[in-house]
């Protein structure tokens, strides 16, 4: 280890930063945070947040996990009416990872006369739990 005040990598103190190229890439995750460790952060049914993105015509982007086919639950058959593109302009909820048994759900809800993509707790979510959603049956 390098002496205090030495220049170099914060992980290994070597000047070449080679360790960062070898360091395993980590997928960003969203984690529930409560006031106290072990406490419930979100109760079942509560709104955790809203997914934001650029609205695009339906079928603009084919097969991308960061593009949501936005369906209207009030129309018979729940057709996709547009896409919500979260690839470049979005918020932290674009980081939601897939889980076959997720603690949260992504739903379309009508709020003040407009439909929005809402992240809700599908069950009680405790402090420290990764907040995940299901991307659908094809994942």
GIMODA-V522221 format. One record per backbone hydrogen bond with DSSP energy under -0.5 kcal/mol. CO is the residue of the C=O (numbers start at 1). NH is the residue of the N-H. E is the energy in kcal/mol with one decimal. If there is no record, write none. Layout:
CO & NH & E
CO & NH & E
//
This chain:
3 & 6 & -1.9
9 & 13 & -1.7
14 & 9 & -2.1
14 & 17 & -0.7
17 & 20 & -0.7
17 & 21 & -0.6
18 & 21 & -0.7
18 & 22 & -1.0
19 & 23 & -1.7
29 & 31 & -0.5
30 & 131 & -3.2
32 & 128 & -3.0
36 & 39 & -2.0
39 & 127 & -2.7
42 & 125 & -3.0
43 & 46 & -2.4
46 & 121 & -2.4
49 & 119 & -3.2
50 & 52 & -0.5
51 & 117 & -0.5
52 & 91 & -0.5
54 & 85 & -3.2
56 & 83 & -2.9
57 & 60 & -1.2
64 & 67 & -2.0
66 & 86 & -2.7
68 & 70 & -0.8
68 & 84 & -2.8
69 & 71 & -0.7
70 & 81 & -2.8
70 & 82 & -1.1
71 & 73 & -0.7
72 & 75 & -1.6
75 & 78 & -2.6
79 & 72 & -1.6
81 & 58 & -0.5
82 & 70 & -2.5
83 & 56 & -2.7
83 & 85 & -0.7
84 & 68 & -2.5
84 & 86 & -0.7
85 & 54 & -2.6
88 & 90 & -0.6
91 & 94 & -1.8
92 & 95 & -1.9
93 & 96 & -1.3
97 & 133 & -2.4
99 & 102 & -0.7
103 & 122 & -2.6
103 & 123 & -1.1
105 & 107 & -0.6
105 & 120 & -2.7
107 & 109 & -0.6
107 & 118 & -3.6
109 & 111 & -0.6
109 & 116 & -2.6
111 & 114 & -1.8
114 & 111 & -3.7
116 & 109 & -2.5
116 & 118 & -0.7
117 & 51 & -2.5
118 & 107 & -3.1
118 & 120 & -0.6
119 & 48 & -3.3
119 & 49 & -1.5
120 & 105 & -2.8
120 & 122 & -0.6
121 & 45 & -3.6
124 & 126 & -0.5
125 & 41 & -2.7
125 & 42 & -1.9
126 & 129 & -2.1
129 & 32 & -3.0
130 & 132 & -0.7
131 & 97 & -0.6
132 & 104 & -1.6
133 & 99 & -1.5
136 & 139 & -1.4
//
